[in-house]
Amino acid sequence: METIRERQGIDTGSFAAGVGSNAGESVLGVPALFTLLRDVRLGSSSAQLIDQLRGLEELKSAITSVQARAAVALDLAQRREQAVAGVPASDQGQGVAAQLALARRESPNRGSGLLGLAKALVSEMPRTMAALESGQLSEWRANLLVRETACLSAEDRCAVDAELAPDMGTFEGAGDKVIIAAAKAAAFRRDPRSVAQRASHAAAERTVTLRPAPDAMTYLTALLPVAHGVAVYAALTRKADSARSGGDSRTRGQVMADTLVERITGRRGGISGVDLELIMTDRSLLQGDSEPARLKGYGIVPAAWARALVGVGGAAVDEARGMSRGPAPKQDAEFAVWLRRLYTAPSTGELITMDSKARLFPPRLRRFIEVRDDTCRTPYCDAPIRHIDHVVPWHSGGTTTVNNSAGLCESCNHTKENPGWTAKQVVDDVHTLEVSTPTGHSYRSSAPPLPGHVRRPPSPVRT
């Protein structure tokens, strides 16, 4: 039977054959696909357009399967090269996930997950891999199957894969919840003890995270054991029901949210002596300018919202015009507002440098760098800054200055210490870091422009 891809002239098989273990084949295969896609003409009828959309979706899945095989091949190649270089067996493979992430323009954390997914599909779940290759499963749904069988041994995972048989169209028309339920049920039947142990150990992963939401809002998420989560939700629900029955005009959800903030912070309104590090220009702060501000840990916020926060309930304000302490704190009924100025260079918008002869970055210089970088400076990584480190290592002659510094997350700071990884600062509009990997590829990351500065187009990146 003629497939959609054949009707649309999209030959995923020949592309996959062109991307093999041989580097020459890979170079020939990928450009050929780009040429093929440029030659695809959109259909003239609705039916043809739907067929093309389905065919292209299947092509995306097929490409994902080739990426999975390439990721496993990269891991093996790097391990061989590291073994030849004398790297201990226990350390071989370090940095591979970070290289994969850079190549796919993903964060290092996401790269680790992609490498684990690739290994599971190639080595332990051949039928799920076949479904991915044929376009029957997307990468996300293949990831669901891998995730729900992660606690099983390789043998049991392969058996679950055969039981589910995704390549036979088992999940045609099924939603994510159906796939998750099927995988969980099969895993329970295969090895109930491992699944139970996984659940008992999950409490160790409890945490609280914060993510930006639209319109100057945030998602505060708590991962808790089920009993604790239900208890917290029940307490907030009871408070909301009581307030509503007493005539409170707020919605049930608003009462629950306000109660959560008040009970955690201990203050009505929720903010009390917290350093929010709001960065804005003097024009936005004092002259009503519309240039947006930047809130550390969140991102860009409207200027009017930032002024309201300063005037009504700000904790500490960093205005992007100076580093010295401002006047004594301005007290209002509930809050103390501090102004700290950070001076910038007028032409580039870059923070003016500070030096230190010490090996470790002193607190004021660390704060300076955190304001400049905002998040981890590794390309595509948005993780919070945990380490302030030298671009050129101190033991290699690197100085403890703002120009030879980068704010990094803990994982990225450890990754760059692996053999073959180097970093340097390059001359650009703002502070720019170039990271080179063991394969010789280079990636650049620039500090985000401060409020009020329009950045020039970036210089070309050497790869």
Phi and psi in degrees as a GROMACS rama.xvg file:
@    title "Ramachandran Plot"
@    xaxis  label "Phi"
@    yaxis  label "Psi"
@TYPE xy
-69.0604  130.577  GLU-2
-89.5659  166.326  THR-3
-60.7616  -40.9294  ILE-4
-63.6947  -36.91  ARG-5
-68.0285  -38.5469  GLU-6
-66.0963  -31.8086  ARG-7
-93.5561  -0.798885  GLN-8
73.7588  25.3104  GLY-9
-105.08  101.644  ILE-10
-96.5217  89.5081  ASP-11
-69.8173  -27.9899  THR-12
-64.1901  -46.1862  GLY-13
-67.1757  -32.0715  SER-14
-66.5377  -45.7824  PHE-15
-61.4275  -37.0933  ALA-16
-67.2228  -26.7589  ALA-17
-81.1895  -8.83683  GLY-18
-114.308  84.0491  VAL-19
-111.428  -159.497  GLY-20
-75.7075  -19.7043  SER-21
-80.5334  130.838  ASN-22
-63.015  -35.9331  ALA-23
-62.8529  -39.7931  GLY-24
-63.9609  -38.9199  GLU-25
-64.4894  -40.8927  SER-26
-63.8687  -35.3835  VAL-27
-77.6183  -33.7406  LEU-28
-73.8307  -45.4498  GLY-29
-66.8755  -48.1141  VAL-30
-59.0856  -32.4326  PRO-31
-63.298  -36.2048  ALA-32
-68.4575  -40.4194  LEU-33
-59.7509  -42.5562  PHE-34
-62.8382  -41.9618  THR-35
-61.639  -43.846  LEU-36
-67.1482  -36.0016  LEU-37
-65.309  -26.8456  ARG-38
-86.4358  -8.55763  ASP-39
-71.1712  126.903  VAL-40
-103.295  135.902  ARG-41
-66.7125  144.46  LEU-42
-68.2539  162.102  GLY-43
-94.7213  -16.357  SER-44
-116.597  162.922  SER-45
-61.7257  -39.7229  SER-46
-62.8604  -41.8957  ALA-47
-66.3469  -39.5806  GLN-48
-65.0242  -40.2923  LEU-49
-62.4333  -43.5861  ILE-50
-60.0848  -40.5565  ASP-51
-67.2421  -41.0556  GLN-52
-60.4591  -43.3865  LEU-53
-65.6254  -43.186  ARG-54
-62.1748  -41.3965  GLY-55
-68.0022  -34.2104  LEU-56
-64.6546  -41.3406  GLU-57
-66.5367  -34.9699  GLU-58
-64.1896  -41.0574  LEU-59
-58.3772  -41.9195  LYS-60
-65.177  -41.2875  SER-61
-63.3573  -39.9284  ALA-62
-63.8018  -38.9733  ILE-63
-60.658  -38.6097  THR-64
-65.299  -37.4497  SER-65
-67.5737  -39.1226  VAL-66
-61.6673  -38.0206  GLN-67
-62.8581  -44.7772  ALA-68
-64.8077  -38.9101  ARG-69
-65.7155  -36.9602  ALA-70
-64.6422  -42.791  ALA-71
-65.8818  -40.3346  VAL-72
-64.1207  -38.2141  ALA-73
-63.8109  -42.7295  LEU-74
-60.3935  -44.7172  ASP-75
-65.1248  -42.3137  LEU-76
-64.2781  -42.7286  ALA-77
-65.5589  -37.8584  GLN-78
-65.0703  -39.4  ARG-79
-63.9089  -45.4845  ARG-80
-64.0748  -38.8981  GLU-81
-69.2092  -34.7404  GLN-82
-64.6846  -42.3685  ALA-83
-63.3371  -34.7689  VAL-84
-78.1947  -2.96303  ALA-85
88.6821  15.4151  GLY-86
-71.3312  132.245  VAL-87
-55.7988  148.867  PRO-88
-57.6116  -35.2949  ALA-89
-67.9645  -21.2083  SER-90
-102.182  -5.82949  ASP-91
-68.5755  140.3  GLN-92
96.8624  -10.271  GLY-93
-68.0573  137.503  GLN-94
90.989  -10.7417  GLY-95
-66.3508  -44.995  VAL-96
-61.4952  -36.8873  ALA-97
-66.4327  -39.7971  ALA-98
-65.67  -40.9332  GLN-99
-60.7489  -41.7657  LEU-100
-63.2392  -44.0061  ALA-101
-62.4092  -42.2526  LEU-102
-64.2894  -33.9824  ALA-103
-96.526  8.32535  ARG-104
56.6353  45.5065  ARG-105
-121.993  167.118  GLU-106
-72.4749  155.896  SER-107
-56.9196  -37.1823  PRO-108
-63.0739  -43.2764  ASN-109
-65.0227  -36.0503  ARG-110
-62.8289  -37.7105  GLY-111
-62.5121  -42.3278  SER-112
-65.7357  -38.4818  GLY-113
-66.2683  -37.6169  LEU-114
-68.1662  -41.7135  LEU-115
-63.0271  -40.4121  GLY-116
-61.3159  -45.2557  LEU-117
-62.1835  -44.3078  ALA-118
-63.108  -41.7038  LYS-119
-65.1912  -43.4353  ALA-120
-66.1312  -45.2729  LEU-121
-73.0505  -39.0023  VAL-122
-97.5762  -29.5738  SER-123
-125.885  -14.7607  GLU-124
-132.793  69.581  MET-125
-64.4426  -32.56  PRO-126
-75.8394  -33.984  ARG-127
-66.4166  -39.8219  THR-128
-62.5666  -41.0284  MET-129
-63.9961  -37.7465  ALA-130
-65.6959  -35.0116  ALA-131
-67.8208  -43.7571  LEU-132
-62.7854  -35.329  GLU-133
-87.5033  -2.10259  SER-134
85.3658  9.5631  GLY-135
-81.0006  -22.9922  GLN-136
-126.512  143.602  LEU-137
-85.1956  167.806  SER-138
-60.8498  -38.673  GLU-139
-63.1216  -43.7397  TRP-140
-73.7869  -32.4746  ARG-141
-63.4798  -37.5048  ALA-142
-64.0489  -35.635  ASN-143
-61.7814  -43.4188  LEU-144
-65.3733  -40.0895  LEU-145
-66.1741  -42.4141  VAL-146
-63.4678  -42.6012  ARG-147
-76.3168  -9.50229  GLU-148
-113.487  13.1801  THR-149
-64.0503  -26.3624  ALA-150
-82.1718  -6.5715  CYS-151
-87.684  157.73  LEU-152
-69.6779  165.803  SER-153
-59.3894  -38.8439  ALA-154
-66.7442  -45.627  GLU-155
-68.4113  -36.6766  ASP-156
-63.9422  -40.575  ARG-157
-63.7971  -37.6338  CYS-158
-66.9735  -40.6607  ALA-159
-64.047  -39.6888  VAL-160
-59.8608  -42.5964  ASP-161
-68.7964  -36.1938  ALA-162
-65.4162  -42.0532  GLU-163
-76.7074  -32.2126  LEU-164
46.3679  60.9721  ALA-165
-59.5336  -28.5118  PRO-166
-72.0474  -9.32045  ASP-167
-96.5498  12.8  MET-168
80.465  22.0926  GLY-169
-55.6529  -36.5098  THR-170
-106.117  20.6678  PHE-171
-61.8099  121.789  GLU-172
81.5987  -0.070461  GLY-173
-86.7412  147.352  ALA-174
-89.096  176.243  GLY-175
-60.0403  -39.9683  ASP-176
-64.7863  -35.7125  LYS-177
-66.2976  -42.0519  VAL-178
-64.3682  -44.0427  ILE-179
-63.0701  -43.5309  ILE-180
-63.2495  -41.5665  ALA-181
-64.9701  -42.8506  ALA-182
-66.4858  -40.941  ALA-183
-63.6991  -44.4153  LYS-184
-62.1619  -42.8495  ALA-185
-65.3227  -38.6208  ALA-186
-67.3752  -39.9959  ALA-187
-60.5116  -43.1268  PHE-188
-67.0719  -36.8567  ARG-189
-74.7617  -44.8476  ARG-190
-150.169  76.9589  ASP-191
-61.6293  -30.4214  PRO-192
-67.0373  -44.4582  ARG-193
-63.8317  -38.8577  SER-194
-64.8938  -41.0526  VAL-195
-65.4287  -40.2941  ALA-196
-64.35  -38.1537  GLN-197
-61.6958  -42.2802  ARG-198
-65.3749  -38.2167  ALA-199
-69.3717  -29.5452  SER-200
-86.1877  -11.9381  HIS-201
-64.3322  -25.3996  ALA-202
-60.9277  -25.8812  ALA-203
-67.804  -15.8528  ALA-204
-94.5898  8.44613  GLU-205
-60.5531  141.196  ARG-206
-164.827  171.742  THR-207
-127.339  131.555  VAL-208
-126.911  159.14  THR-209
-131.729  126.933  LEU-210
-129.929  144.566  ARG-211
-65.8587  147.683  PRO-212
-127.516  161.971  ALA-213
-61.5275  158.328  PRO-214
61.754  45.376  ASP-215
57.4815  38.2498  ALA-216
-117.975  168.656  MET-217
-137.619  157.848  THR-218
-103.454  109.07  TYR-219
-96.1705  112.799  LEU-220
-117.338  133.519  THR-221
-116.515  123.869  ALA-222
-97.0184  110.048  LEU-223
-128.873  157.341  LEU-224
-56.7172  148.244  PRO-225
-57.6182  -39.2038  VAL-226
-63.4931  -41.7606  ALA-227
-68.7024  -42.272  HIS-228
-62.5547  -43.8187  GLY-229
-64.5244  -38.8694  VAL-230
-64.8743  -42.8965  ALA-231
-62.8764  -46.3599  VAL-232
-64.3492  -39.6408  TYR-233
-64.2882  -39.2637  ALA-234
-65.2437  -42.3358  ALA-235
-66.8015  -37.4056  LEU-236
-65.0669  -43.6525  THR-237
-61.41  -42.7134  ARG-238
-62.1578  -42.5678  LYS-239
-65.1007  -44.1613  ALA-240
-63.2207  -38.9483  ASP-241
-66.4994  -42.9558  SER-242
-65.4975  -41.4716  ALA-243
-65.4486  -40.2038  ARG-244
-68.2512  -22.5237  SER-245
-87.7142  5.41838  GLY-246
97.569  8.71466  GLY-247
-61.7011  130.834  ASP-248
-80.3266  -12.3074  SER-249
-70.2299  154.414  ARG-250
-71.4493  166.435  THR-251
-60.0305  -43.788  ARG-252
-64.732  -38.8365  GLY-253
-64.5879  -41.6812  GLN-254
-62.8961  -42.4721  VAL-255
-62.152  -43.7542  MET-256
-65.3387  -45.3569  ALA-257
-64.5848  -39.0566  ASP-258
-64.4375  -40.7099  THR-259
-59.124  -47.82  LEU-260
-64.0193  -45.4447  VAL-261
-65.45  -39.5344  GLU-262
-72.8297  -29.4948  ARG-263
-80.7955  -42.6955  ILE-264
-85.8768  -22.2613  THR-265
80.3993  7.88595  GLY-266
-132.986  143.082  ARG-267
-66.849  127.859  ARG-268
96.6976  -23.2703  GLY-269
91.638  -15.4473  GLY-270
-112.721  125.262  ILE-271
-153.219  102.459  SER-272
67.1234  32.1041  GLY-273
-105.292  132.896  VAL-274
-83.8628  105.849  ASP-275
-88.4101  -16.8886  LEU-276
50.4174  68.0671  GLU-277
-90.776  124.516  LEU-278
-110.743  121.354  ILE-279
-152.218  160.863  MET-280
-77.928  161.516  THR-281
-64.3221  -31.9743  ASP-282
-65.3446  -42.5265  ARG-283
-67.9083  -35.0201  SER-284
-75.7001  -42.0775  LEU-285
-111.9  -19.9888  LEU-286
-117.711  7.73589  GLN-287
72.9232  21.1551  GLY-288
-67.9386  154.527  ASP-289
-92.9016  2.68829  SER-290
-59.4681  122.066  GLU-291
-61.2373  156.947  PRO-292
-102.262  174.485  ALA-293
-130.122  126.863  ARG-294
-104.821  118.455  LEU-295
-59.832  131.921  LYS-296
90.5027  -7.95741  GLY-297
-125.5  -59.3407  TYR-298
133.494  -150.066  GLY-299
-75.976  135.808  ILE-300
-132.082  153.613  VAL-301
-63.3386  148.028  PRO-302
-62.1784  -41.8693  ALA-303
-62.7287  -39.3212  ALA-304
-64.0391  -40.4569  TRP-305
-65.9185  -41.7158  ALA-306
-63.5569  -38.5299  ARG-307
-64.6286  -38.5977  ALA-308
-64.6807  -41.8113  LEU-309
-66.1803  -42.5267  VAL-310
-78.0092  -27.5998  GLY-311
-105.942  -36.371  VAL-312
-162.423  31.5448  GLY-313
-72.5853  154.677  GLY-314
-100.278  -62.7983  ALA-315
-141.501  131.508  ALA-316
-114.04  125.684  VAL-317
-102.073  109.83  ASP-318
-93.5534  134.115  GLU-319
-75.6723  59.8371  ALA-320
-145.863  8.95333  ARG-321
170.898  159.638  GLY-322
-109.282  -13.7087  MET-323
-78.4269  154.473  SER-324
-63.5775  139.987  ARG-325
-84.515  -159.349  GLY-326
-68.1608  175.664  PRO-327
-58.1685  151.885  ALA-328
-57.8198  138.256  PRO-329
-85.6403  119.627  LYS-330
-96.2877  136.486  GLN-331
-122.186  -159.257  ASP-332
-61.7645  -33.5822  ALA-333
-130.955  -23.8752  GLU-334
-126.301  155.789  PHE-335
-110.347  126.759  ALA-336
-110.391  122.475  VAL-337
-109.699  142.079  TRP-338
-112.07  130.143  LEU-339
-128.897  126.557  ARG-340
-96.3147  138.005  ARG-341
-123.134  110.411  LEU-342
-77.958  138.144  TYR-343
-118.725  157.188  THR-344
-75.2902  126.314  ALA-345
-59.6381  -36.2607  PRO-346
-77.4587  -34.1746  SER-347
-111.506  -18.3442  THR-348
76.0272  11.7205  GLY-349
-89.3773  142.918  GLU-350
-63.3452  137.23  LEU-351
-69.4008  140.347  ILE-352
-70.3611  155.787  THR-353
-130.963  147.236  MET-354
-116.482  159.8  ASP-355
-153.535  138.868  SER-356
-88.6289  -5.11986  LYS-357
-77.2675  157.19  ALA-358
-73.0129  -37.2205  ARG-359
-93.2687  145.531  LEU-360
-73.145  125.297  PHE-361
-69.3189  162.724  PRO-362
-55.9131  -43.4471  PRO-363
-66.6152  -37.5988  ARG-364
-70.6831  -36.7533  LEU-365
-61.2728  -42.6696  ARG-366
-63.9611  -39.8792  ARG-367
-58.4855  -45.9017  PHE-368
-69.8988  -37.732  ILE-369
-61.7632  -39.3735  GLU-370
-65.851  -41.3241  VAL-371
-66.0228  -46.2245  ARG-372
-88.2151  -30.1807  ASP-373
70.9189  -56.623  ASP-374
-133.075  176.275  THR-375
-51.7499  134.008  CYS-376
-84.5857  -2.90517  ARG-377
-64.0094  133.681  THR-378
-51.683  134.951  PRO-379
71.6042  1.32061  TYR-380
-99.4832  122.883  CYS-381
-107.184  16.2547  ASP-382
-67.8145  154.103  ALA-383
-63.2731  149.895  PRO-384
-72.1979  128.037  ILE-385
-118.576  -29.6404  ARG-386
-124.939  138.647  HIS-387
-104.794  117.784  ILE-388
-131.128  163.654  ASP-389
-76.5848  140.678  HIS-390
-69.5518  -59.2782  VAL-391
-88.7883  120.426  VAL-392
-54.0932  147.599  PRO-393
-59.5487  -38.9845  TRP-394
-71.3809  -11.6213  HIS-395
-103.284  13.4988  SER-396
99.6369  3.51188  GLY-397
-69.2059  141.96  GLY-398
-94.3002  157.005  THR-399
-90.3129  75.3719  THR-400
-128.264  166.415  THR-401
-67.1022  -31.0893  VAL-402
-72.9123  -29.5155  ASN-403
-100.958  41.9973  ASN-404
-134.912  157.706  SER-405
-153.529  135.8  ALA-406
-84.3721  124.701  GLY-407
-131.083  154.3  LEU-408
-77.1853  166.439  CYS-409
-61.2268  -42.9583  GLU-410
-63.6798  -45.4851  SER-411
-67.7544  -34.1364  CYS-412
-64.864  -37.571  ASN-413
-73.4662  -36.5298  HIS-414
-62.0044  -41.9661  THR-415
-69.523  -9.66755  LYS-416
-85.6801  -6.33691  GLU-417
-70.3577  153.676  ASN-418
-58.1605  137.899  PRO-419
92.8681  -9.18281  GLY-420
-94.2641  131.999  TRP-421
-136.099  161.64  THR-422
-145.659  151.161  ALA-423
-154.386  159.293  LYS-424
-90.959  138.709  GLN-425
-117.077  151.701  VAL-426
-73.7932  122.267  VAL-427
-153.542  -176.238  ASP-428
-59.8614  -45.1574  ASP-429
-125.813  175.199  VAL-430
-54.9932  119.305  HIS-431
-125.601  133.423  THR-432
-112.559  134.259  LEU-433
-114.338  121.493  GLU-434
-106.108  129.762  VAL-435
-114.163  135.741  SER-436
-100.101  168.686  THR-437
-59.2952  -22.0194  PRO-438
-84.3623  -1.22748  THR-439
91.6133  2.77431  GLY-440
-85.0646  147.68  HIS-441
-125.015  145.628  SER-442
-137.967  142.265  TYR-443
-114.236  148.381  ARG-444
-140.133  128.463  SER-445
-111.003  145.661  SER-446
-62.3958  141.822  ALA-447
-63.8661  141.5  PRO-448
-64.9827  142.01  PRO-449
-74.6621  158.51  LEU-450
-53.0155  135.129  PRO-451
92.5245  -4.54458  GLY-452
-113.34  129.391  HIS-453
-99.5003  119.052  VAL-454
-80.2092  142.764  ARG-455
-70.807  159.388  ARG-456
-57.2077  139.637  PRO-457
-66.5834  151.003  PRO-458
-72.7446  157.986  SER-459
-58.898  146.613  PRO-460
-100.162  129.384  VAL-461
-84.7805  128.937  ARG-462
